[in-house]
Each structure stands twice: as structure tokens, then as C-alpha cells.
Amino acid sequence: MIQYDLIVVGSGPAGRRAAIQAAKLGKKVLVVEQGKRVGGVSVHTGTIPSKTLRETALNLSGWRERGFYGRAYRVKQEISAEDLRRRLLITLDHEVEVLEHQFARNRVQSIRGKAKFVTPDTLSIEKDDGEVVHVLGTSILLAVGTKPFRPDYMPFDGKTVLDSDELLEIEELPRSMVVIGAGVIGIEYATIFSALDTQVTLIDPKSTMLDFIDKEIVEDFAYQLRDRNMKLHLGQKAEKVERLPDGKVSVTLDSGRKIVSDMLLFAAGRMGATDTLNLAAAGLEADSRGRLSVNPETFQTSVPHIFAAGDVVGFPSLASTSMEQGRIAARVAVGAIAKEPQKYFPYGIYAVPEISTCGLTEEEVKQRGIGYECGVARFRETSRGHIMGLDTGLLKLIFSLKTRRLLGVHIVGEGATELVHIGQAVLNLKGTVEYFVENTFNYPTLAEAYKIAGLDAWNRMGEIKHEE
């Protein structure tokens, strides 16, 4: 039986970053991946495909130019599912190639198969051909990610009633679509298909959506969705879903409404992919959603030499944070010093329009009883916004009245996920409102919105009375 310093189960963002970090520290590393190719959910069904789909949809539909040329403007008149898939496959091939090269360059060994615990430090790996290999790990990292939650009462068929993984395989674009679940995944896909001129209806039993995002941003976002004729049925539950003889799907809500559409996407949550790991043999137990609890500083589970990172440990379930978790877990696992991650990380939602946020929301600032002031800039106030034909887009900054420090940055609109990093840097470096007022930004850019929002707050906060 071969012994490794670190065995990583899963090759998504957390797994691959952990494996490469341990290898860079001169350790013997094995990655076990059950998928056909390395990359995990992030590369094959999650992050990369959904963002590629979004980019393709916006490009082919001419979405970004409609501010100038009207709503009927399209770059390609008839957009097919094949158009979307073609770009997707090119992107995925590139991602996998880069990953395989990274593993080879760092001498990370990988094996394809299903892993499960035999003892707390031994895994058995069943390969595709049925051969079973046993390996021993001084440390083991579980980076198995998640899979869509598929309840028994939902009549999934992979054609008209789908989960978010199956959505990438559709053969034709629907004219109408119902999305159940107003979480990040549901909202991203609902708005992407809406940009392709599919009539989308979003249903969620909760009366609010994206509760961790600043309310003002969510309100602006919801207004934009309704403005382009997306139907939002929040606070309403889908009581009955049935496939109709004509190939359509019918949804009956608890409010008595009935919606018939070409396709239904069920995106109400995901489950940790831990059910096949035989966790009991390792002395571990997952929660009702298949997730593992860990020490947030070291990512150790209740069994000290077994670590978990990425989506399988729950919120925030972002590729970016998963990478950092994997890196920290690997360093702790092989006995290297691991620094605590920066306090503020950005959250990106790749909907149409994008939302990105970092730091405290206005609601959190109020709860903490901090005296504060907000500055707001609309993208249409910037010259760059005019050049791009933007009539929507909002950047909001929150400052402490006492320390004048930036407390939170919240953006909805074109390029939000790129723009947020300026605010993130200022937050982590404890910058104040003066940074935005006194700094020079490229002109014309959307980043100039930071200056406008900074001045908006500064005008009400007043100048510092004395030099500190």
C-alpha cells in the first residue's frame, strides 16, 4: 500500500489548490477524482460553464448594445443551444489542459475513481474498470463539493424538468421557463435565459431573495428584472409540478396560480457529495445536507488529520474562497504555517446584471449600532456609462462617521465583479472616505463611480476638522 503525505479527494478549486500547495512544499500528494476529467463541479457543471454561458448569451444577443440600438437589437437572429455549447466546450478544454499541466509540473499524482474510507487513514479507490486500490494518507482532505438537491416529488426527466447540471445539456432553447429557487444558482440561470428573450418566471417560498446582499442593491436588481418582464413570484410555494402530454410542464402554486411553460429548472439548494465516502469508517458524520463541519481557521474536521474545504463545508460556497480554504488546509495538514485569510472577501453573483459585494451591508451596520453615512453613484453618471449605453447600474459605499473608514461596498451592474476589488483593497487596508475623494481614477471608466460615491458621502460627512 502506497503512503502519501496528503490525499485530496476531489479536484475542484479547493482540491487542486490544496494539492499544488502541498506539492510546492515538497510533499507527496495524490488527487482522487471520480469525474471523467479533473476540475470538479467548478469546471464541468458549475462556475466556469455558467459564466461562459452568460458571456455567450450577452454577446450573441447583443444585450450590452441594446441601450443604443433598442430592445429588438440582436447580434445573431436565431441563437441555438448549439451556439452556447460550442463556446462552452472550448473554454472547458482549456481549463482542463491548464489544470493537468499544473499537476504534471508540480508532480501531483492523480487517479480516477471513487474513494471511500476503510479506516480513518486508509482509502479504497474503485477505478472505472472495477479494480480497487488502497492508499494510506498521513493527512486527508475532503474537497468533494456538492451536487444538486433532487427531491423525490419533482418529476425530473432531463428534458423539461431539470436540475442545474442537466441545464447545460439542453438541445434547444425554451421560449418559456419556470425557475424554482431564488438562490444564487436559480437567479443566475433565470436572468441569463431572460437575456436570451426566454419568458422567465421565478418562484421561491421565501418572500425575499439574496438576504445576505444589501437590501438597496437587491431592490434595484429586482426592479431591473421586472422592468424586462421577468415574473417574480416570491413568498409562493410550488405545490404541484406535472409534465403535460404536449411536452410542456405545469406548476401549481399554493396561491392558486397555475403556470405552464416549456421548461422547469429546479435550483433549490445543493447537497454535499459525501454519501459515498463511508464517513462512518473515519469517525465522521455529515449534516442533513451532506455537509461537514470544520474549524474555520484550520479546516480540520472532528478527526484532526482529516480536513474538509470548499462547498462541502457550506457558506460561502464560492470558487474563490474554496481555493483559499484548500490552500490553508494543505498548509496546516503538512505542518506549514498558515496565515489567517483576509477579513473581507468579495462575493460575486454572475446574474444579468452582475452583483458584487464586500464588507458590511447597511442592515449589518445598523444592527451593530455604528454611526454611518452612505455614498451612491449610478453608472449613468459616468462618461464611460454613457459610452457603453448603460442606463442602469449602482455603486454604494458605506462609511463609519466616527473613523471615516469604508465599511462596505455594494455594486449591481455591468462589471460589478471586477469593480468590487478596488473597494475590497480599501476595506482590508482600512482606508477612509478621503481615499476616494483625493484619488485620481482613469477617465472615462466605470471605476470613476467610486469617486462619485465617495464625494456623495463626503459632502454630507464634511471635511476632517483637524489633521490626524
Disulfide bonds with the S-S distance in Angstrom:
none
